[in-house]
Amino acid sequence: SKLFTAVSALQYLGTDYKLKTELYLDGAIQNNILVGDIYLVGYGNPFFKTAHLDSMAQIIKGFGVKEIRGNIYADGSFFDDVTERLEYSGDKDIVQALQPITALIINNNILRVTVSAGSRAGQLVSVQTDPPSDAFSFNIKAKVHGYIREQRKKEPSRNRRSSIEHLHNLKNKFPFTDIIAGDSHSDVAQRQQSSESQDGISVKTTLQSDGSQLITVSGRLEAGKSYTYFDFIRKPDLVCAGSLKNKLEQLGINIIGSLSQKSIKSLDNKSKLRVVYEVSNNITDLIVPMIKNSDNFLAEVLFKIIGAKSGKLRDNAKETRRLIENMLENFGINSKECVFYDGSGLSRRSKVTADAIARLLEKVYSTNYGKIIDSSLAIASVDGTIRNRFIGTLAENNLHGKTGTHSNVSALAGYVLTLDGERLAYSMIFNGGDISTYKSLENDIGALLAQFFYFNRMN
């Protein structure tokens, strides 16, 4: 499924398409006062990070601004309002939990909560978030217990448990269960939550009616220890705007206004609206890790971008499906054999044939973006989702492939060079049984393709 998403993106958007997040000022600066509003506008750039907000805040400070008499708005209107893959795919079950798919993205829409215990028993723990944002609220009930023991120097012992092992067990708690759905090993989506750590700390987040995300911390944490918890950012737009507000205030800028969501397209007068900072990434920056590492979140972001860019429908997913069907027809591939409900292939209702995939790979290779698709495929025994496969065979560092996995489905497709130097497009899909058996068969077939040669050419 990700192959069809990537190819349609390059077909309709082009190889030079830019993924952007922009900072707009709507107003004038007078006597170190910005009289007007700030807009953060997202166009589906998944590489926008907290550090970019630091740069934006510095830019505004660099204009000499000491006070802002206006609001900070988040504009994610490039996408439609459906942010959950489950909803636009029409699935009846989650399959695999994914963070909200939004046009304005921050830190891949993943929240990191760090809980730290001080040195005095009975005091409340401290809580920090990344990103920091005024869109988070807190209910801290957890307290410090015990005391910091004096550290005595000891010789290393092989029998003593390492501090690294302890930290690994203490940290990295996630609110989602293990499930085989795709080859993307997202820490947040595939780690099982432990409701309490060894020290009895519990962290939960809930979305409030005002759009803020409440972080509740309860239990107790041993003095001097820390605990890290990851969750999804439920309202990335507001969190982005709230984080910018937080950083501006840290720079000493007074803000008289509030956080909200608003589109710059709704402005009647755009004469004072100007872009002052832009974060831009090429579309290939998304496609390569999406395919090579089979990243489900990136695939869904790209799926929505394709439909959103057409500007014809407010239903991004519906428009993307239409465009993919048209592309297949233009390639001479029977689109009725293929059904796409999402961009990642997590939906069990999606359907493709091995023949359609092989034909797609054949058609794509002769296009101007064929080498981009080929270079984004995982390389056998080298990287991506097949870095531990085909070792010691002629497919090693030769076969390029895209994997596809569900709990009873395994697929592999891509390119491989024969001993004659001929490039083959191949596709395999196995359904209904043990995936380890299927992957073993894929390995055997891939190795056979790599060692194939025309016997008559040897004479």
Secondary structure, DSSP 8 states (H G I E B T S, - for coil): -HHHHHHHHHHHH-TT-EEEEEEEEEEEEETTEEEEEEEEEESS-TT--HHHHHHHHHHHHHTT--EEES-EEEE-TTS-S---HHHHHT-SS-SS------SS-SGGGEEEEEEE--SSTTSB-EEEEES--TTEEEEE--EEES-----------TTS--HHHHHHHHS-B-SS----BSS---HHHHS---SS-TT-EEEEEEE-TTS-EEEEEEEEEETT-EEEEEEE-S-HHHHHHHHHHHHHHHTT-EEES-EEE--GGG-S--TTEEEEEEEEEEHHHHHHHHHHTT-HHHHHHHHHHHHHHH-S-S-HHHHHHHHHHHHHHHTT--GGG-B-SSSSS--TT-B--HHHHHHHHHHHHTSTTHHHHHHHSEETTTSGGGTTSSTTSTTTTT-EEEEEEETTEEEEEEEEE-TTS-EEEEEEEEESS-HHHHHHHHHHHHHHHHT---GGGG-
